[in-house]
Amino acid sequence: MDDLVLLKKGDLADLIDTAITKALARNKPAEQVRKNTLSLDEAVDYLNENGFSIAKSTIYKLTSTNQIPFHRFGGRKIVFRTDELDEWAGEQLIPENNSVCHNVARSARRKM
C-alpha cells in the first residue's frame, strides 16, 4: 500500500502552481527569440502584429516600386530586415510623409 500524504488546501495549491510554472517554463515557445530577417509572409505577419495593417499584395507592389526596404536572397526570394521594417513603418505614420493626413489637414484649415 502507498504512503498517505496529508496536505492543507493552501499547500496543495502552492505545489500545483509551482508544478505548472515549471512545466510552462520548460515548454516556452521559440517565438520569444526575435528573428532579424523575415520572409514575405513573416513580414506581413510582423507588420500586422505591430499595428501596421498591410496586405501581402501591397508589400509586393511596394517592393516592385522600391518603396519598402527589402533584399533579394538567391536571386528571387525576397527577405526583409526587422529593423528596416520598423523604421519604414514609423516613417509611414509621420503626417508629413502621409498624403492622406496632409490633405485632410489642409482641408480642415480651409474650412476654418
C-alpha positions in Angstrom: 0.0 0.0 0.0 1.2 3.5 -0.9 2.0 6.1 1.7 -0.7 8.5 2.5 0.2 12.2 2.5 -1.9 14.9 4.1 -1.8 18.5 3.0 -3.6 21.7 3.7 -5.5 23.3 0.8 -3.1 26.2 0.6 -0.1 23.8 0.5 -1.6 21.8 -2.3 -2.4 24.9 -4.3 1.2 26.1 -3.9 2.5 22.7 -5.1 0.2 22.8 -8.1 1.2 26.4 -9.0 4.9 25.5 -8.8 4.5 22.4 -11.0 2.6 24.4 -13.6 5.1 27.2 -13.6 8.0 24.8 -14.1 6.1 22.9 -16.9 5.4 26.1 -18.8 8.9 27.3 -18.4 10.2 24.1 -20.0 7.8 24.3 -22.9 8.3 28.0 -23.7 7.8 28.6 -27.4 10.7 29.5 -29.6 8.9 32.7 -30.7 10.5 34.6 -27.8 13.6 34.8 -30.0 13.2 37.7 -32.4 14.3 37.0 -35.9 16.3 39.6 -37.7 15.4 38.6 -41.3 11.8 37.7 -42.4 10.3 36.1 -45.4 7.5 37.9 -47.2 4.7 36.1 -45.2 6.6 36.6 -42.0 7.0 40.4 -42.8 3.2 40.7 -43.4 2.5 39.0 -40.0 5.2 41.1 -38.3 3.8 44.4 -39.5 0.2 43.4 -38.8 1.1 42.2 -35.3 2.9 45.5 -34.6 -0.1 47.7 -35.5 0.7 48.4 -39.2 -2.1 46.8 -41.2 -0.9 45.8 -44.6 -1.8 43.1 -47.2 0.7 40.7 -48.9 -0.2 42.2 -52.3 0.5 45.7 -51.0 4.0 44.6 -50.0 4.6 43.0 -53.4 3.6 46.3 -55.0 5.8 48.3 -52.7 8.8 46.1 -53.4 8.3 46.4 -57.2 8.5 50.2 -56.9 11.3 50.1 -54.2 9.1 52.0 -51.7 9.9 49.5 -48.9 13.3 48.2 -47.9 14.0 44.6 -48.9 16.8 42.3 -50.1 16.9 39.5 -52.6 18.2 36.1 -51.4 19.2 33.7 -54.1 18.0 35.9 -56.9 14.3 35.5 -56.4 13.4 35.2 -52.7 12.6 38.5 -51.0 13.6 39.0 -47.4 13.1 41.9 -45.0 15.1 43.0 -42.0 13.1 43.8 -38.9 15.0 47.0 -38.1 14.4 48.3 -41.6 10.7 47.4 -41.5 10.4 49.2 -38.1 12.0 52.3 -39.5 9.9 52.2 -42.7 6.6 51.7 -40.8 7.5 54.6 -38.5 8.1 56.9 -41.5 4.8 55.9 -43.0 3.0 57.1 -39.8 4.6 60.6 -39.9 2.0 63.1 -41.2 4.4 64.9 -43.4 5.0 61.7 -45.4 1.4 60.7 -45.4 -0.5 62.5 -48.2 -3.9 61.5 -46.8 -3.2 63.1 -43.5 -1.7 66.1 -45.2 -4.8 66.5 -47.5 -7.2 66.2 -44.5 -5.3 68.8 -42.5 -5.3 71.2 -45.5 -9.0 70.7 -46.0 -9.7 71.3 -42.3 -7.7 74.6 -42.4 -9.6 75.8 -45.4 -13.0 75.2 -43.6 -12.0 77.4 -40.7 
